[in-house]
Amino acid sequence: MTVEDPRDGMEQSSEVEPGNDRATPQSRVDASIEQGPIQSIDRAANVLSLFDGQVRTLTAAFVSERLGLNRTTAHRYLQALQISGFLSPTYGPGPLLDQLSGLVSSRQQILTLAPPIMRQLSDSVGLTVALSFLGRSGAVVTLVEEVMEGTIILTIRVGTLLEIRAAQSRCLLAFNSDPAVVTRVLSSLSPAERRAEQTELAKVRQENVAWADLRRTGLASVAAPVFSGPHVQAAIALLGTEELLTGSEGQRRVELLSDAAAELSALVTG
């Protein structure tokens, strides 16, 4: 029997009543307001897509010819992309693209390298192991290795958005180098809750592991950070019970978790 984590994300859908799908004057106005920004984003993406193995720098003339824009418009897009960091001063790939490329590279490495390490950890501790990346409002479960033995398995679905107080969310926030990200994620909490959570995050940095506040009797979860250079990239967690994650045997499991996270960090190149 499998027991899934009860805090799975839920999707809601809205249906349009038959005969009520005509665009109202207000909806047409809203669409016209949004068209400008959306078109700008689309054009900016098209400009960046011109880079390939042969094209390493862009010019207004080249962009104009390839995308059918007039040169003034093409030049304006190049300037805007350069100011925002997508392009360098010479209109080559800019620092923001380098940053995004590094992030994608690190995550892809983790997705490739993590499964065997997680499998070994799960077999060693007899618990389900999950790996998450930070989403917009908390950790998002990306990989899961379930325990192979036992009639009852505590697990979690891939794609689950974890709450702020989950072990993996706390781990990813505690070591995040961008204060704005942490502030945004914690903004849904009350001032008192934010202060309490900041205290918990400081404790995570001190102990190098994060414990969840599941608010469910008997269940427990603990996570450790995975780094690429100085930056936290992911969090690995054990899902279990308080009995299995406390005491001397529980401490052994937590140490094996930390060792697995450190092993994966050592394999990921920034």
Steps between C-alpha positions, in 0.01 A plus 500: 500500500630844414427802715551821308578833660162667556622848407509435126434798276147529368401637165183691440334549165236748397239432236330747270124471493358408158394806307705730722830494315467828312769756567367797696613858430706486820669176397591655165652798681694272734628301202618815324678618814683167534586470132782756516704340781437149369611601150813659645588184691440291190724723290773502765491120506528494120803730517675273752414193292726634223807386694645170380835336437588752229326814629674624815414870477198686366461821303194710423542423130516125561199501735306719257569265211428176686188613687353747252526798736609848402850588621384754754277243670772236483752738657253589775454133589876441505549795733221385733639147514848634568380724784310212660806271487387260229762641261854624554609853399610353166161327461633156570350271768478700822556418867136409562512237226822366652328481838198320359723265303692413815177435688364271229833319476517442876143379521548264207810359666306446822215325319754269336720433802248490783294181435770241586606698808139529612440129435799403712391736778146362499628143521739594783246678719184312403310819419369682194737768367383810311688774317357846438586826327372837615186619325331838525336436837680198639687182414373293207555124521693388192640154574379227736661168595258292704605248762498152349401304812200510728125474458435869575697760304503869580552685172427821313408576140744651253383854422363568847543861611607484863396752760743752644549303822594180316855383562606543137348849472677608818827354376483679165398831657755488781795478261357717221738784415226735374316675787227611258409138429470418869295815562263413215443144617443603862268787405193278540570463873392740771773722654519275805518187284773657284712577805456146628589354160810720471610359836451148364700583186788629712493171689514310171811692395662418831419128498517447121178298508136609503211339683141532386218636708245253365250556783407135477562271793747225425629618161839661444717626217856629491693653208859588411622749237665420167740768380660595171797708605373750760138486384232263627335316213285229653403327821489128579257383766410189695129431554421296807363494850621668817600159635721425198664844486573556869729330749834343416366312197328812373823696538678238289240547227540879509877464473462275196268761348761773552768276351285434191433873451872574535585224251258641244629854558856383434395355165316810378723754330391863513 
